[in-house]
């Protein structure tokens, strides 16, 4: 089964999420972009997809921040980085960004 991958990438003045070759609207903070990427990955997990959130660091290297493989969510930095676990993501209502609001 193919894995849904959500890349949180650094851009000129903030962050974006890249998924299936397309970029999201602009995020001002890395944490906000990661939270939306995790929420999207959780939705993919509910559909039966394996999902992974990969974040570009300030050093430009990519690291797995969150992954969902079947029924085993992996949250390596959830407590220290202000991220939330899968159950908390499912309870929250995250506002969706749209391309028209990008600056």
PyMOL commands that set and color helices and strands:
alter all, ss='L'
color gray80, all
select helices_A, chain A and resi 30-46+86-91+99-101
alter helices_A, ss='H'
color red, helices_A
select strands_A, chain A and resi 3-11+14-19+22-23+50-56+62-69+72-74
alter strands_A, ss='S'
color yellow, strands_A
deselect
rebuild
show_as cartoon
